[in-house]
């Protein structure tokens, strides 16, 4: 995604509500750089109680 200029990194709180839409494979090189997960998610907002 960074090749397209799109990315977002977050550290969530334990109570963050979200839905995982897609899981991406992490290469060994990325693991050595400290990447734990690569996922596309939908974050739940207060108005959106569906997640």
Steps between C-alpha positions, in 0.01 A plus 500: 500500500785741564595473131160659434563762769238356736563374850378532854666368814319486831548385854157414628368495853371171639139617464524610133224336296574409139426245231784334306424527128821352359822345634825548309806273511804636684842420354792387716667836433193683632493274808864587571406870475242450778179481296253281690184514285394638164123528476233713337242584765178692547498698824173527691386852576249593769226546238580162337407217740527219238857380577 
